[in-house]
Amino acid sequence: MITSFVRVGDEGEMQEKPSYIAQQQQQSLQQQQFQQQQLHQQSTHGVWQLSKELKLKNSKATRRSRRYEECYTDKDRAAAVNMGSRDIKQSLKLKRKQERSKALSLPEETEPGTLLALAGYEMTARRTNIALSFINKALNLNPEDKNALVARSKCYLLLGEAKHALEDAESALALDSTFIKGLYRKAEALYHLGNFEHSLMYFHRGLRMRPDMEGFRLGVQKAQQAIENVIGLKNKTPQNKEVLKKRAERHLLGELYADKVYLEDLLTKKMGRFNLNKVKYI
């Protein structure tokens, strides 16, 4: 009886142990799953954080690259920047000089019209000497080009050489006496030489031919004004100069001017009496 009882108890314990083990296994599985989920969340959060940081870095890099591209679109200037910030201006000046020298060394097949267009561009950029070299090349190709002669006359005026400007304007008018640009250039050259009367005559002639041209109207006005100024200076008599001198003295002396006038009158009266007595004595 005892043995059977004991066996029965052993069988119950044997049945309870597997259920308990199953529960423990299930709990351990749940814990493992929970830990895996946490690890997965942490890993995903870390990956998201890293991707965010990388995106920020990439965006900053792209902004910098765009900024550099906007600042240095020219490859020559970008190369100059790599050389050092102190050499940028000097290198740009050298580059411009090289471009100008290349422009001056044009092929012989270049047409005069192209050279005149380049000269016009250089004149607008206030590089008159370079423009003059282009015009000289155009005149070497075609010495009887009246447009080139007029352009060179303008260059000479800008350089202050009015005599050479007048010669080119007269050469253009010798080719075509009705050439309006040559007429205008001759009037301007005469004005700069101080020959205002002849300048006014040519300005009037051009205004009759082209009343719509503003340059002739302004030329007539400035030539007339110059002539009036010259005539006004010549017509100043010594009497007018004396009046101006007295005004200046009055302004400088102020209250003492009246005393000066009184003394001068007194001296003139005494000198007059002395002369009269001298005449009576004679």
Secondary structure as UniProt FT lines:
FT   HELIX           2..71
FT   HELIX           75..83
FT   HELIX           85..87
FT   HELIX           88..104
FT   TURN            108..109
FT   HELIX           112..124
FT   TURN            125..126
FT   HELIX           128..141
FT   TURN            143..144
FT   HELIX           146..158
FT   TURN            159..160
FT   HELIX           162..175
FT   TURN            177..178
FT   HELIX           180..192
FT   TURN            193..194
FT   HELIX           196..209
FT   TURN            211..212
FT   HELIX           214..234
FT   HELIX           238..253
FT   TURN            254..255
FT   HELIX           256..281
//
